[in-house]
């Protein structure tokens, strides 16, 4: 919504953007999307959604079977399927070489974004890992299938714990991936069911 209002402001001015924002907030929940689509058509644009854990979102949408005219780019740790989309193009897992190249690029970007230059002898921990322990990367590539989202999460794991091993890497990866997924599933439960689950987990 914010991005759409920014576009309105760029094309028609701040006053028109504020008017659109106020109008949207006055709409009922089921009226917002049709209005957005209509306004996007007027501007000759299509709406693009960027969603993390898109598999959880699509699983919920399947129950409602909405008619959507949206472009969607999502990240997921597993294959997704949604019949109400015209087509789903899923990126294949990275090869080992491409996974190494992606980790290298992420490390280089992180170093470049730092305000103060690193000392000449210092290296990004991920670059050190790629050079000194390629077997660790290869094993995790085999276990993750080169999944893009998991590769990005592994970069964060490597950045914080270079002295670990494959087992500790997997433990941290599970915390990053599984915990949010189960949290989302728990939030779908009724209040009574959540209280029951909490009681069982505490004993």
C-alpha positions in Angstrom: 0.0 0.0 0.0 2.8 2.4 0.9 4.6 1.7 -2.4 1.4 2.3 -4.3 0.8 5.7 -2.6 4.4 6.6 -3.4 3.7 6.0 -7.0 0.5 8.2 -6.8 2.6 10.9 -5.2 5.2 10.7 -7.9 2.6 10.9 -10.7 -0.1 13.1 -9.3 1.3 14.9 -6.2 1.3 14.5 -2.5 -2.2 15.7 -1.9 -3.6 13.1 -4.3 -1.5 10.4 -2.6 -2.8 11.4 0.9 -6.3 11.3 -0.4 -5.8 7.8 -1.8 -4.3 6.6 1.5 -7.3 8.0 3.5 -9.8 6.4 1.1 -8.1 3.0 1.4 -8.2 3.1 5.2 -12.0 3.7 5.1 -12.6 0.6 3.0 -13.7 -2.7 4.4 -11.0 -5.5 4.2 -12.7 -7.2 1.3 -12.9 -3.9 -0.7 -9.2 -3.0 -0.5 -7.8 -5.4 -3.1 -10.5 -4.7 -5.8 -9.9 -0.9 -5.3 -6.1 -1.4 -5.6 -6.5 -3.4 -8.8 -8.8 -0.8 -10.3 -6.4 2.0 -9.5 -3.5 0.0 -10.8 -5.4 -0.5 -14.1 -5.9 3.3 -14.3 -2.1 3.8 -14.0 -1.3 1.0 -16.4 0.5 -1.0 -13.7 0.3 -4.4 -12.2 0.6 -5.2 -8.5 3.7 -7.1 -7.4 3.8 -8.9 -4.0 7.1 -9.8 -2.4 6.4 -12.5 0.3 8.7 -14.5 2.6 7.5 -18.0 3.6 5.1 -17.9 0.7 4.2 -21.6 1.1 2.4 -20.7 4.4 0.4 -17.9 2.6 -0.6 -20.0 -0.3 -1.7 -22.8 2.0 -4.2 -20.5 3.6 -5.3 -19.0 0.2 -6.1 -22.5 -1.1 -8.9 -22.7 1.4 -10.5 -19.5 0.1 -9.7 -19.9 -3.7 -9.6 -16.2 -4.5 -9.4 -14.8 -7.9 -6.1 -12.8 -8.0 -4.6 -10.7 -10.7 -1.2 -10.2 -9.1 2.4 -10.9 -9.8 4.0 -12.6 -6.9 7.6 -13.3 -6.0 8.0 -15.4 -2.9 10.7 -17.2 -1.0 10.0 -20.7 0.4 12.0 -23.6 1.9 9.8 -26.1 0.1 8.0 -26.5 -3.3 4.7 -24.7 -3.6 1.5 -25.3 -5.5 -1.5 -23.1 -6.0 -4.1 -23.9 -8.6 -5.6 -20.5 -8.7 -2.5 -19.0 -10.2 -2.1 -19.2 -13.9 1.5 -20.4 -13.7 4.1 -20.8 -11.1 7.7 -20.7 -12.1 9.9 -22.2 -9.4 13.6 -21.6 -9.5 15.7 -24.7 -9.4 18.2 -25.2 -6.5 21.6 -23.7 -7.0 24.5 -25.9 -8.1 27.4 -26.1 -5.7 29.4 -23.6 -7.7 26.5 -21.1 -7.9 25.9 -21.5 -4.2 29.5 -20.7 -3.5 29.3 -17.8 -5.8 26.2 -16.5 -4.1 27.8 -16.7 -0.6 30.8 -15.0 -2.0 28.8 -12.2 -3.5 26.7 -11.7 -0.3 30.0 -11.4 1.7 31.5 -8.9 -0.7 28.3 -6.8 -0.6 28.3 -6.8 3.2 31.9 -5.7 3.3 31.2 -3.0 0.8 28.3 -1.6 2.8 30.4 -1.1 5.9 31.3 2.6 6.5 34.8 2.0 7.7 37.2 -0.2 5.5 38.3 -3.5 7.0 42.0 -3.8 7.9 44.0 -5.4 5.1 44.5 -8.7 6.9 40.8 -9.0 7.8 38.4 -11.1 5.8 34.7 -11.8 5.9 34.1 -15.0 7.9 32.1 -16.5 5.0 35.0 -15.9 2.6 37.3 -17.6 5.1 35.0 -20.6 5.4 34.7 -20.9 1.6 38.4 -21.0 1.4 39.3 -23.1 4.4 36.4 -25.6 4.8 34.8 -26.2 1.3 33.6 -29.7 2.5 31.3 -28.0 5.0 29.7 -26.0 2.2 29.4 -29.0 0.0 27.7 -31.1 2.7 25.2 -28.3 3.4 24.6 -27.9 -0.3 23.7 -31.6 -0.5 21.3 -31.3 2.5 19.6 -28.2 1.3 19.5 -28.9 -2.4 20.9 -25.4 -3.0 17.6 -23.8 -2.0 17.9 -20.0 -2.5 16.2 -19.0 0.8 18.2 -21.6 2.8 21.4 -20.4 1.2 20.6 -16.9 2.3 19.9 -18.1 5.8 23.1 -20.2 5.9 25.0 -17.0 5.0 23.7 -15.5 8.3 24.6 -18.6 10.2 28.1 -18.7 8.7 28.6 -15.0 9.5 27.9 -15.4 13.2 29.5 -18.8 13.8 32.4 -19.7 11.6 33.9 -22.1 14.1 30.9 -24.4 14.1 30.3 -27.6 12.2 27.6 -29.0 9.9 25.6 -30.2 12.9 25.6 -26.8 14.5 24.8 -25.1 11.2 21.7 -27.4 10.8 20.6 -26.6 14.3 20.7 -22.9 13.7 19.0 -23.3 10.3 16.2 -25.3 11.9 15.7 -22.5 14.4 15.5 -19.9 11.6 13.1 -21.9 9.4 11.0 -24.2 11.6 10.3 -21.8 14.5 8.6 -19.1 12.4 6.6 -21.8 10.5 5.3 -23.4 13.7 4.6 -20.0 15.2 2.4 -19.1 12.2 0.6 -22.5 12.6 0.0 -21.9 16.3 -1.4 -18.5 15.7 -4.1 -20.1 13.5 -5.4 -22.2 16.4 -8.3 -21.0 18.6 -7.5 -19.4 22.0 -8.6 -22.6 23.7 -6.4 -24.8 21.5 -3.4 -22.5 22.1 -3.9 -22.7 25.9 -4.1 -26.5 25.6 -0.9 -26.7 23.5 0.8 -24.4 26.0 -0.2 -26.7 28.9 1.0 -29.8 27.1 4.3 -28.2 26.2 4.9 -27.1 29.7 4.6 -30.6 31.2 
